[in-house]
């Protein structure tokens, strides 16, 4: 099973969480950012329906896949 890690970091005059190089919105406090990151991590682990998806890669090519509803990562939150 895949693992993903949300990190709490200072950002744009406040605090946020990020996954890889992608930042969420900016929060006024560290506690608010932590609360939002924990919520995002919990939601990331909820299974759903198996559905077809399409996505675009960095080169602009589109791909078609089937996303299995039960194939969810383990998500956690840490200090950046």
C-alpha positions in Angstrom: 0.0 0.0 0.0 1.3 3.5 -0.9 2.1 6.0 1.8 1.7 9.8 1.4 3.0 12.5 3.8 1.5 15.9 4.3 4.0 18.4 5.8 3.2 21.5 7.8 5.3 24.5 6.6 5.5 28.3 6.9 4.1 29.8 3.7 3.0 33.1 2.4 2.9 34.9 5.8 1.2 32.1 7.6 1.1 28.3 7.7 0.0 25.6 5.3 0.3 21.9 4.6 1.8 20.5 1.4 1.9 17.2 -0.4 5.1 16.9 -2.5 5.5 20.3 -4.1 1.8 21.2 -3.9 0.7 23.7 -1.3 -2.8 24.0 0.2 -4.3 27.4 1.1 -2.5 29.5 3.8 -3.8 29.4 7.4 -3.3 32.0 10.1 -1.9 29.6 12.6 0.1 26.4 12.8 -2.8 24.8 14.7 -5.2 25.6 11.9 -2.9 24.2 9.2 -2.4 21.0 11.3 -6.1 20.6 11.7 -6.7 21.0 8.0 -3.8 18.6 7.1 -5.2 15.9 9.5 -8.6 16.2 7.9 -7.1 16.0 4.4 -5.1 12.9 5.4 -8.1 11.2 6.9 -10.2 11.9 3.8 -7.5 10.6 1.6 -7.8 7.2 3.2 -11.6 6.8 2.6 -12.4 4.3 -0.1 -15.0 5.0 -2.8 -16.3 3.6 -6.0 -14.2 2.1 -8.8 -14.4 4.7 -11.6 -12.7 5.5 -14.9 -10.4 8.6 -14.6 -8.3 10.6 -17.0 -5.2 12.6 -16.1 -2.6 14.8 -17.8 1.1 14.2 -17.3 3.9 16.8 -17.1 4.4 16.6 -20.9 0.7 17.3 -21.6 -0.3 13.8 -22.6 -3.6 12.5 -21.4 -4.0 9.0 -19.9 -7.1 6.9 -19.2 -7.2 4.5 -16.2 -9.5 2.8 -13.8 -9.2 4.0 -10.2 -10.1 1.2 -7.8 -12.2 2.6 -4.9 -10.5 0.5 -2.3 -7.0 1.3 -3.4 -6.2 4.1 -0.9 -2.9 5.3 0.5 -1.9 5.5 4.1 -1.6 9.2 4.9 0.1 11.0 7.7 1.0 14.5 8.8 4.4 15.8 10.0 6.3 19.0 10.6 8.1 20.2 7.4 
